[in-house]
Amino acid sequence: MRKTPKTKQCDHCRKKINVKSRICPFCAGRTKDRVVPRAAVCPRCEVALNIHITHPDREEYDICPQCSGLWLDRTEFHRATRKTNVYRHTQKKGEYLRGPLRDPVKYIPCVRCGQGMNRKNFGRMSGVIIDECRSHGVWLDSGELEKIRHFIADGGLERSRDREIEKVRTELKELATQVDKVTFTHKLIHFWNPKRWLFSGLR
């Protein structure tokens, strides 16, 4: 049986590094993904994806003819969720209402490399669970791109960022309180040093 290689050669310094490393530990250069070309297949229906070209942007998306799921490469997903594109393409207006999370949980393979993808709540609070391959792109089920754009257009990313800032601020306050308590305890112990207190009474 053929063994899976554990190392690969860095594209920059040519030294051997771990096959899973994206950054070379020797020269800090980013390594390229060595992806074996494979047919673009829907990770849910297992049928060939059709290429859809948007107008007038001429963006190419891979769409499943059965479930209408959508594959976007990393750059395509960034462009599709950029604010300028969001405001231009979003049909829904008004308040974004988070829907229930889909069930049951099912992990699906990346369209490009076949490896299992991570599930991620877009914007941490949108309720839209996207399937993401960190190296290659994002799979969106039917209607999820519209939900994401509606969430962004309604200021969802700003609210998510504000919530994270407030969370960090609260954690820092709690940490500062704990540090103050520790500092006070150390000073108290030093002031009431048992050995100093005991022997000073014997003088």
Residue pairs with C-beta under 8 A, 6 or more apart in sequence:
4 19
5 19
6 18
6 19
7 16
7 17
7 18
7 19
8 16
8 17
8 18
8 19
8 21
8 31
8 34
9 15
9 16
9 17
10 16
10 17
10 24
10 26
10 27
10 29
10 31
11 29
11 31
11 32
12 24
12 27
12 29
13 24
13 26
13 27
13 29
15 24
15 26
15 27
17 24
17 25
17 26
17 31
21 31
22 30
22 31
22 135
23 29
23 30
23 31
24 30
24 31
33 113
33 135
33 136
35 112
35 113
35 136
38 112
38 113
38 114
39 48
40 48
40 49
40 62
40 71
40 111
40 112
41 47
41 48
41 49
41 111
42 48
42 49
42 64
42 66
42 67
42 69
42 111
43 69
43 108
43 109
43 110
43 111
43 117
43 131
43 139
44 64
44 67
44 69
44 108
44 141
45 64
45 66
45 67
45 69
47 64
47 65
47 66
49 62
49 63
49 64
49 65
49 71
49 111
50 62
50 63
50 64
50 65
51 60
51 61
51 62
51 63
52 60
52 61
52 62
52 63
53 59
53 60
53 61
54 60
54 61
57 79
57 85
59 76
59 79
59 80
60 76
61 70
61 71
61 72
61 76
62 70
62 71
62 72
62 111
63 69
63 70
63 71
64 70
67 141
67 142
68 142
68 143
69 139
69 140
69 141
69 142
70 139
70 140
70 141
70 142
70 144
70 145
71 111
71 137
71 138
71 139
71 140
72 80
72 137
72 138
72 140
73 112
73 136
73 137
74 135
74 136
74 137
74 138
76 137
77 137
77 138
79 85
80 145
80 149
81 148
81 149
81 152
83 152
86 149
86 152
86 153
87 153
89 149
90 146
90 149
90 150
90 152
90 153
91 146
92 146
92 149
92 150
92 153
93 153
94 154
95 154
96 126
96 147
96 150
96 151
96 153
96 154
96 156
98 125
98 126
98 127
99 127
99 147
100 127
101 127
101 129
102 129
102 141
105 119
107 116
107 117
107 119
107 131
108 116
108 117
108 131
108 139
109 115
109 116
109 117
110 116
110 117
110 133
110 135
110 136
110 137
110 139
111 136
111 137
111 139
112 133
112 135
112 136
112 137
113 133
113 135
113 136
115 133
117 131
117 132
117 133
117 139
118 131
118 132
118 133
118 134
119 129
119 130
119 131
119 132
120 129
120 130
120 131
120 132
121 127
121 128
121 129
122 128
122 129
122 130
122 148
122 151
123 148
123 151
123 152
123 156
123 157
123 160
124 160
124 163
124 164
125 156
125 159
125 160
125 163
126 147
126 148
126 151
126 156
126 160
128 144
128 147
128 148
128 151
130 138
130 139
130 140
130 144
130 148
131 138
131 139
131 140
132 138
132 139
140 148
151 157
